[in-house]
Amino acid sequence: MERVCVIGAGSSGIASCQVLHARGIPFDCFEKGSGVGGNWRYGNDNEMSSAYESLHINTSRPMMEYATYPMPDEYPDFPNHRQIAAYFDAYVDHFGFRDRIAFNTEVTNVESAPDGGWDVTLRDGRTERYGAVLVANGHHWDPRYPEPPFPGEFHGEAVHAHHYRTPAGYEGKNVLVLGFGNSAMDIAVETSRVANMTFLAVRRGFHVIPKYLGGKPLDQLSNPVTRRLPFMWTSGLYARAVAKGWGNPEDYGLPKPDHKIGQAHPTVSSDILTRIGHGDITVKPNVERLEGDRVRFVDGSVEQVDRIVWCTGYKITFPFLDDHLVPTRDNEVRLYRRVVHPDLPGLYFIGLIQPLGAIMPIAEAQSEWIADVIEGNAGLPSPESMHASIDKDARKLRKRYVASKRHTIQVDFFEYMREVRRERRRRAPAHAATG
């Protein structure tokens, strides 16, 4: 059997390694840094981690853990990044494939070989031939700044959330946090505890989801029945439960959401509303202009600001793939079931997905599916059928989710896992899996 290349030893890459190792499929994994864990390794020397000192998971422990290796029982409901990184190390050592990971080894180029397969070139100049390549380099490491940039100039210090680590240096300052995702909530809450004032600039209304409801992690309230209900039903159920326990966002001075719960990636925070209620965070609309040490907002108000944190998301990029080969403009990547490139046999993408739930079990399931394909135990549709399915999924996504670059790879966890299980049962003949 031809060798497989896995690019990246983050949470998705090591899931692929575990599956390939268990199946006896020969593989090499290349990791730019010196350890596993990717985004969850705080201060990762591959410079691709966006973890900050206070980071905890937003999906609860049972929802995030790998099916083949549960997290320790003594872990809390929402472990911190150090516990998650230790879990990934233990996962690799438990299954015994650490020696298959080449650390401090960067992949610089991946291109199709003339006679089939893929040529993978490393930073040291070596080129290796593989039958298949599993891309698992993550999608939360290449910062996206406001597009287009706000007019004017800012004379203070501005950083992207990717580079934020601790609130040190924010003491006594006026801080502006722009964005309403999970990182924005955490950073706004954290800086508000030391800053003179934290301004939270919100460009549109979003729902705020607590981590707990009725004493249980919110993501554990579903059951096998509700997991199969239509979205419009479950959305209403969650909306009523959240409103009953926490009220509505506009009750706290936030903009009224223009969408239902579940039509955007959830913003999870049990602290942000309290900090706003305490007066330590002032909600502002979008920025209109930067004016030296001041910021003008679209409502005409002006505030003196010392530091800005742009929580404006990330770009999907593959530095080792020619952009003409796999375009990523506006974070759009045409992949069948978010994994298979219909026109490039043997090129697969693991964990390139933004679920309403955790990525790790999905990456594990994707890896099992692709291992089936590599072994010839599962087939793929024709390229034409895959393109048609991609177009259909794109229409469903536009109908379901808020239109933004944040939601181009969005899926519902349980529905997507059912799709992957169906793909693993596909036995129809297909083009060669590894090219």
Backbone torsions as a table, in degrees:
resi	resn	phi	psi	omega
1	MET	NA	136.3	-179.4
2	GLU	-67.8	149.5	-179.0
3	ARG	-69.9	155.7	178.3
4	VAL	-116.3	141.4	176.0
5	CYS	-106.9	129.6	173.9
6	VAL	-111.2	124.7	-178.7
7	ILE	-102.9	109.7	178.7
8	GLY	105.8	136.1	178.4
9	ALA	-117.4	39.2	170.7
10	GLY	-81.0	-163.1	-174.9
11	SER	-62.4	-33.0	179.0
12	SER	-80.1	-41.8	-179.3
13	GLY	-62.2	-41.7	-179.1
14	ILE	-72.6	-25.6	173.5
15	ALA	-64.2	-42.6	176.8
16	SER	-63.5	-43.4	179.6
17	CYS	-59.4	-42.7	-178.2
18	GLN	-61.7	-43.6	-178.9
19	VAL	-66.4	-47.8	179.6
20	LEU	-61.0	-42.8	179.6
21	HIS	-61.9	-44.2	-179.2
22	ALA	-65.9	-31.4	-178.8
23	ARG	-84.3	-10.2	-176.2
24	GLY	76.7	22.0	177.3
25	ILE	-86.4	120.5	-178.1
26	PRO	-64.1	136.7	-177.8
27	PHE	-154.2	160.5	169.0
28	ASP	-127.2	139.8	175.4
29	CYS	-117.0	130.9	-180.0
30	PHE	-113.5	125.9	-178.6
31	GLU	-125.1	126.2	-177.4
32	LYS	-64.0	-34.0	-178.2
33	GLY	-92.4	-171.9	-175.5
34	SER	-99.5	2.5	-179.3
35	GLY	-149.6	169.8	178.0
36	VAL	-88.1	167.7	174.9
37	GLY	117.0	-22.1	175.6
38	GLY	54.1	-121.4	-175.8
39	ASN	-63.8	-22.4	-176.5
40	TRP	-90.4	1.6	175.3
41	ARG	-96.7	101.8	-176.4
42	TYR	-58.9	128.3	-178.4
43	GLY	70.2	25.5	-179.3
44	ASN	-50.7	130.1	-176.8
45	ASP	-76.3	1.8	170.2
46	ASN	-82.9	-1.8	175.8
47	GLU	62.2	22.1	-178.1
48	MET	-112.7	0.4	-179.3
49	SER	-85.5	135.4	176.2
50	SER	-104.2	12.7	-176.9
51	ALA	-69.4	137.6	173.3
52	TYR	-108.5	164.7	-170.3
53	GLU	-55.3	-37.2	-173.6
54	SER	-94.5	10.1	-172.2
55	LEU	-65.8	131.8	169.8
56	HIS	-125.9	159.3	177.9
57	ILE	-69.5	154.0	178.1
58	ASN	-103.6	-15.1	170.3
59	THR	-101.5	142.5	-173.3
60	SER	-71.0	161.9	-174.0
61	ARG	-51.0	-50.5	-178.0
62	PRO	-65.3	-25.5	-179.3
63	MET	-81.6	-21.5	-174.3
64	MET	-97.5	-27.0	-171.6
65	GLU	-68.0	154.9	174.3
66	TYR	-69.3	144.4	179.0
67	ALA	-63.5	-31.9	-176.7
68	THR	-85.9	-6.9	-175.6
69	TYR	-156.6	89.0	-178.7
70	PRO	-63.0	154.7	174.5
71	MET	-70.9	156.7	179.4
72	PRO	-58.1	142.2	-179.1
73	ASP	-61.9	-27.4	-177.2
74	GLU	-78.5	-7.5	176.5
75	TYR	-66.2	146.5	176.2
76	PRO	-72.4	176.5	179.1
77	ASP	-59.3	-37.9	-176.5
78	PHE	-128.8	82.6	-176.9
79	PRO	-61.8	158.7	176.2
80	ASN	-87.3	175.4	-174.1
81	HIS	-64.8	-31.0	179.4
82	ARG	-68.1	-40.2	177.3
83	GLN	-65.9	-38.6	179.3
84	ILE	-67.3	-42.6	178.4
85	ALA	-62.7	-40.2	177.4
86	ALA	-64.4	-37.3	177.2
87	TYR	-62.5	-42.5	179.1
88	PHE	-65.5	-40.4	176.9
89	ASP	-61.4	-44.4	-179.8
90	ALA	-64.5	-36.7	178.5
91	TYR	-60.9	-48.1	-179.6
92	VAL	-62.8	-44.7	-177.5
93	ASP	-71.7	-35.3	179.3
94	HIS	-61.1	-41.8	-177.9
95	PHE	-89.7	-10.3	168.3
96	GLY	74.6	40.6	178.6
97	PHE	-121.6	17.4	-179.3
98	ARG	-59.1	-33.8	-179.0
99	ASP	-70.4	-10.1	176.9
100	ARG	-90.0	-2.4	179.5
101	ILE	-101.5	121.6	175.6
102	ALA	-91.7	103.7	-179.1
103	PHE	-79.7	162.7	-178.6
104	ASN	52.5	37.3	-177.3
105	THR	-131.0	112.0	-176.4
106	GLU	-98.9	134.2	172.6
107	VAL	-84.8	125.3	-177.4
108	THR	-107.3	-19.7	-178.6
109	ASN	-157.5	137.8	174.2
110	VAL	-131.6	123.4	179.4
111	GLU	-144.4	152.4	-179.0
112	SER	-69.0	138.9	179.4
113	ALA	-81.9	148.3	-177.0
114	PRO	-58.2	-34.4	-176.6
115	ASP	-106.5	23.2	178.8
116	GLY	103.9	154.0	-177.6
117	GLY	85.0	-166.2	-174.0
118	TRP	-136.3	136.2	174.3
119	ASP	-97.5	123.4	-178.0
120	VAL	-113.4	119.8	-178.0
121	THR	-105.4	135.4	-178.4
122	LEU	-102.6	167.1	-177.7
123	ARG	-58.6	-31.6	-178.7
124	ASP	-79.9	2.0	176.9
125	GLY	98.5	-12.3	179.0
126	ARG	-68.8	145.4	174.3
127	THR	-125.7	128.3	-179.3
128	GLU	-117.7	147.8	179.2
129	ARG	-99.9	132.4	-179.8
130	TYR	-132.6	150.3	176.3
131	GLY	-76.2	-29.8	-179.9
132	ALA	-148.2	152.9	177.1
133	VAL	-126.7	128.2	175.6
134	LEU	-106.9	110.7	-177.3
135	VAL	-87.9	119.0	-178.7
136	ALA	-139.1	50.2	-175.7
137	ASN	-90.7	5.2	175.5
138	GLY	80.8	168.9	-179.8
139	HIS	-140.1	22.6	175.6
140	HIS	-126.9	51.1	-177.2
141	TRP	-138.3	-17.1	-178.6
142	ASP	-106.3	99.0	-170.4
143	PRO	-60.6	139.4	171.8
144	ARG	-110.1	123.3	-179.3
145	TYR	-93.7	169.6	-179.6
146	PRO	-52.6	133.0	-178.5
147	GLU	-125.9	117.8	-6.5
148	PRO	-73.5	166.0	178.1
149	PRO	-60.5	148.3	176.7
150	PHE	-67.5	141.6	179.2
151	PRO	-66.7	158.1	179.5
152	GLY	92.5	-173.2	180.0
153	GLU	-129.3	147.8	176.1
154	PHE	-114.6	128.2	-175.0
155	HIS	-93.7	-5.6	177.2
156	GLY	-89.9	-160.0	-180.0
157	GLU	-100.6	128.1	178.8
158	ALA	-124.0	131.8	178.4
159	VAL	-133.3	156.3	170.7
160	HIS	-83.5	153.2	178.8
161	ALA	-55.4	-27.1	178.4
162	HIS	-57.0	-31.2	-175.5
163	HIS	-100.8	-2.7	178.9
164	TYR	-75.5	135.8	179.5
165	ARG	-125.2	-50.9	-178.5
166	THR	-142.4	166.7	177.8
167	PRO	-80.2	4.5	177.6
168	ALA	-60.1	129.6	-177.9
169	GLY	97.2	-9.5	178.3
170	TYR	-99.1	-0.9	-177.5
171	GLU	-61.0	130.9	175.3
172	GLY	70.2	6.0	-176.8
173	LYS	-94.5	163.5	166.6
174	ASN	-95.6	117.9	-170.9
175	VAL	-114.5	135.6	173.6
176	LEU	-111.7	123.2	173.6
177	VAL	-110.4	121.0	-179.7
178	LEU	-106.0	119.8	178.8
179	GLY	136.1	167.9	-178.6
180	PHE	-141.6	25.1	174.5
181	GLY	-86.7	-171.7	-176.3
182	ASN	-66.7	-38.9	177.5
183	SER	-65.3	-40.8	178.9
184	ALA	-59.9	-42.1	179.7
185	MET	-63.9	-47.3	-179.1
186	ASP	-61.7	-44.5	-176.5
187	ILE	-70.5	-39.5	177.6
188	ALA	-62.9	-45.1	178.9
189	VAL	-61.8	-45.5	-175.7
190	GLU	-67.3	-46.1	-179.9
191	THR	-67.1	-30.3	-178.4
192	SER	-64.6	-18.4	-179.6
193	ARG	-80.1	-16.1	-179.0
194	VAL	-125.0	-19.4	-175.3
195	ALA	-78.8	161.8	170.2
196	ASN	-65.4	-44.3	174.8
197	MET	-157.5	138.4	172.0
198	THR	-109.8	122.3	174.9
199	PHE	-96.8	132.3	178.3
200	LEU	-111.1	106.9	-179.6
201	ALA	-87.3	119.7	-174.8
202	VAL	-115.9	117.3	-176.0
203	ARG	-80.2	-24.4	177.3
204	ARG	-155.5	164.5	-178.4
205	GLY	-77.4	141.3	176.4
206	PHE	-136.2	155.1	173.5
207	HIS	-80.2	142.5	174.7
208	VAL	-106.4	121.6	-176.4
209	ILE	-105.6	126.0	177.6
210	PRO	-74.5	158.8	176.6
211	LYS	-74.5	-29.8	-178.5
212	TYR	-122.2	147.4	172.5
213	LEU	-147.0	122.5	-177.8
214	GLY	65.3	28.5	177.4
215	GLY	82.9	2.0	179.7
216	LYS	-124.1	148.5	172.7
217	PRO	-54.3	133.3	-173.4
218	LEU	-58.2	-36.3	-176.5
219	ASP	-76.4	-0.2	175.6
220	GLN	-101.8	5.5	-177.1
221	LEU	-83.0	-15.4	179.5
222	SER	-75.5	164.2	178.0
223	ASN	-141.7	172.6	-176.9
224	PRO	-55.0	-27.7	179.8
225	VAL	-76.4	-52.1	-177.7
226	THR	-65.4	-25.3	179.6
227	ARG	-67.8	-16.8	-179.7
228	ARG	-107.9	-0.4	179.6
229	LEU	-72.7	152.9	176.1
230	PRO	-59.1	148.7	-177.2
231	PHE	-54.6	-42.0	-176.3
232	MET	-61.7	-30.3	177.9
233	TRP	-74.5	-52.3	-177.0
234	THR	-65.4	-34.3	178.3
235	SER	-59.9	-44.7	179.7
236	GLY	-64.4	-39.2	179.0
237	LEU	-62.1	-47.3	-179.5
238	TYR	-66.8	-39.7	-178.5
239	ALA	-61.3	-43.7	179.6
240	ARG	-66.4	-39.8	-179.7
241	ALA	-66.0	-43.3	-179.6
242	VAL	-67.6	-43.6	-179.7
243	ALA	-62.6	-37.3	179.6
244	LYS	-66.0	-39.5	-176.8
245	GLY	-85.2	-30.3	-171.6
246	TRP	-126.3	-10.6	-174.5
247	GLY	83.0	-170.1	-179.5
248	ASN	-102.8	153.2	-179.5
249	PRO	-55.1	-38.1	-177.9
250	GLU	-67.3	-18.0	175.5
251	ASP	-65.3	-19.0	-177.6
252	TYR	-108.3	11.2	179.7
253	GLY	87.7	7.1	176.5
254	LEU	-86.1	154.8	177.4
255	PRO	-62.3	147.4	177.0
256	LYS	-69.8	127.8	179.4
257	PRO	-59.6	143.1	178.0
258	ASP	-100.6	20.3	-178.6
259	HIS	-150.1	168.4	179.5
260	LYS	-87.8	159.7	172.5
261	ILE	-58.6	130.0	-179.0
262	GLY	99.7	-8.7	176.7
263	GLN	-94.6	5.1	174.3
264	ALA	-148.3	156.6	177.4
265	HIS	-60.2	132.0	-172.1
266	PRO	-65.5	140.3	171.3
267	THR	-97.8	110.4	-172.0
268	VAL	-106.1	119.8	177.0
269	SER	-162.7	131.8	174.3
270	SER	-99.3	2.5	-174.0
271	ASP	-117.3	-27.4	-169.1
272	ILE	-60.9	-42.1	-177.3
273	LEU	-66.5	-37.1	177.3
274	THR	-64.7	-42.6	-179.9
275	ARG	-65.6	-35.3	175.1
276	ILE	-66.4	-43.7	179.4
277	GLY	-63.3	-30.1	177.5
278	HIS	-76.4	-12.0	-178.6
279	GLY	85.0	9.1	-179.9
280	ASP	-86.8	-14.1	174.5
281	ILE	-126.3	128.3	176.7
282	THR	-106.6	123.9	-179.1
283	VAL	-80.7	134.1	178.7
284	LYS	-129.6	157.0	172.9
285	PRO	-78.8	-168.3	-177.0
286	ASN	-64.5	157.3	177.7
287	VAL	-75.0	139.2	174.2
288	GLU	-101.5	-40.6	-175.2
289	ARG	-160.2	147.1	173.5
290	LEU	-96.4	129.6	-175.0
291	GLU	-129.9	68.3	178.1
292	GLY	71.7	-109.8	178.0
293	ASP	-97.7	15.2	179.3
294	ARG	-128.5	156.3	177.3
295	VAL	-127.3	128.0	176.3
296	ARG	-98.1	133.6	-178.7
297	PHE	-104.6	164.5	-172.6
298	VAL	-67.7	-14.3	176.0
299	ASP	-87.6	4.0	178.8
300	GLY	92.7	-11.4	179.4
301	SER	-73.8	152.3	-179.5
302	VAL	-130.1	134.6	179.2
303	GLU	-130.6	142.9	173.0
304	GLN	-76.1	128.4	-175.2
305	VAL	-132.0	133.3	178.9
306	ASP	-96.4	-36.0	-175.6
307	ARG	-141.2	145.0	178.6
308	ILE	-123.6	138.9	171.7
309	VAL	-119.7	114.1	178.1
310	TRP	-83.3	109.9	176.7
311	CYS	-105.4	66.1	-168.4
312	THR	-112.5	20.7	170.7
313	GLY	86.8	-167.7	-172.0
314	TYR	-136.2	155.6	174.7
315	LYS	-94.6	142.8	171.8
316	ILE	-84.5	116.8	-178.6
317	THR	-141.1	148.9	176.0
318	PHE	-128.7	91.4	-174.5
319	PRO	-60.1	-21.2	-175.5
320	PHE	-95.5	-1.3	179.1
321	LEU	-115.6	133.9	176.8
322	ASP	-60.8	133.4	-176.5
323	ASP	-63.6	-24.8	176.6
324	HIS	-73.8	-25.0	179.5
325	LEU	-76.9	-48.1	179.3
326	VAL	-132.0	86.7	179.7
327	PRO	-64.8	145.4	178.9
328	THR	-131.3	23.7	-177.4
329	ARG	-58.5	133.5	-179.1
330	ASP	57.0	28.8	178.3
331	ASN	63.7	22.6	176.4
332	GLU	-96.5	123.0	176.8
333	VAL	-129.7	120.1	-176.3
334	ARG	-82.7	100.6	-179.7
335	LEU	-133.6	139.8	175.5
336	TYR	-74.6	124.6	-176.0
337	ARG	53.6	29.4	177.9
338	ARG	66.7	15.5	-174.3
339	VAL	-131.3	-49.8	-166.8
340	VAL	-98.8	126.9	172.4
341	HIS	-80.3	120.2	-173.0
342	PRO	-67.1	-21.6	-175.4
343	ASP	-109.3	0.4	-176.8
344	LEU	-129.3	81.5	-177.6
345	PRO	-56.0	133.5	177.7
346	GLY	92.3	-0.4	178.1
347	LEU	-109.1	117.8	-175.3
348	TYR	-128.8	153.3	-178.1
349	PHE	-124.5	121.9	-176.4
350	ILE	-109.8	129.1	177.4
351	GLY	78.7	10.5	178.0
352	LEU	-86.4	72.0	-168.5
353	ILE	-159.2	149.1	178.2
354	GLN	-124.3	94.2	-173.9
355	PRO	-90.3	155.9	162.7
356	LEU	-79.5	77.8	-170.2
357	GLY	149.6	-162.8	-174.8
358	ALA	-98.0	149.2	-179.7
359	ILE	-77.4	-35.0	-168.5
360	MET	-57.7	-50.3	177.8
361	PRO	-64.1	-31.2	177.5
362	ILE	-67.0	-46.0	178.5
363	ALA	-59.7	-37.8	177.3
364	GLU	-62.6	-46.0	-179.9
365	ALA	-67.3	-40.7	177.0
366	GLN	-59.8	-41.4	-178.6
367	SER	-65.8	-39.1	176.6
368	GLU	-62.4	-42.5	179.5
369	TRP	-61.6	-48.6	-177.2
370	ILE	-68.3	-33.0	174.1
371	ALA	-62.8	-38.6	174.8
372	ASP	-59.7	-43.8	-179.7
373	VAL	-63.7	-45.7	-179.0
374	ILE	-61.8	-38.5	179.8
375	GLU	-78.2	-9.2	-178.2
376	GLY	83.3	13.7	-179.2
377	ASN	-93.2	-4.9	175.4
378	ALA	-143.8	144.1	-179.1
379	GLY	-104.2	167.2	175.0
380	LEU	-116.2	150.6	174.7
381	PRO	-65.3	171.6	175.0
382	SER	-66.4	157.1	176.7
383	PRO	-53.7	-39.3	179.6
384	GLU	-63.1	-42.3	179.3
385	SER	-66.5	-38.1	178.7
386	MET	-65.3	-42.0	177.7
387	HIS	-61.8	-41.7	179.1
388	ALA	-62.9	-39.8	178.9
389	SER	-67.3	-39.0	177.7
390	ILE	-61.2	-43.3	179.0
391	ASP	-63.7	-41.0	178.9
392	LYS	-63.4	-45.0	179.2
393	ASP	-63.6	-36.4	179.3
394	ALA	-64.3	-39.5	177.8
395	ARG	-65.7	-40.8	177.8
396	LYS	-63.7	-40.6	-179.2
397	LEU	-64.5	-43.5	-179.8
398	ARG	-64.9	-32.9	179.5
399	LYS	-73.6	-33.5	-172.7
400	ARG	-87.9	-44.3	-169.3
401	TYR	-107.1	158.7	173.8
402	VAL	-58.6	135.7	-179.5
403	ALA	-73.2	111.3	176.8
404	SER	-168.1	163.4	178.2
405	LYS	-69.2	-12.4	178.6
406	ARG	-76.1	-20.5	-171.0
407	HIS	-114.9	20.1	-178.2
408	THR	-74.2	-20.3	-179.2
409	ILE	-122.6	25.9	-176.0
410	GLN	-77.8	139.8	174.5
411	VAL	-145.6	160.1	169.1
412	ASP	-87.1	131.4	-173.1
413	PHE	-54.6	-57.8	-171.7
414	PHE	-69.5	-39.8	178.1
415	GLU	-63.4	-42.7	-179.5
416	TYR	-66.3	-40.2	178.6
417	MET	-62.2	-35.0	175.9
418	ARG	-66.1	-38.8	177.7
419	GLU	-60.8	-43.7	-179.6
420	VAL	-64.7	-40.2	177.6
421	ARG	-62.2	-38.4	177.3
422	ARG	-64.9	-39.6	179.2
423	GLU	-63.3	-35.9	-179.5
424	ARG	-67.7	-19.7	178.5
425	ARG	-91.1	-3.5	-177.5
426	ARG	-70.8	124.3	-178.2
427	ARG	-117.3	2.2	-178.4
428	ALA	-64.4	145.1	178.0
429	PRO	-61.4	147.7	-178.0
430	ALA	-147.0	174.6	176.8
431	HIS	-64.2	159.8	-174.6
432	ALA	-55.7	134.9	-175.1
433	ALA	-66.5	-44.6	-174.4
434	THR	-103.0	9.6	177.3
435	GLY	78.8	NA	NA
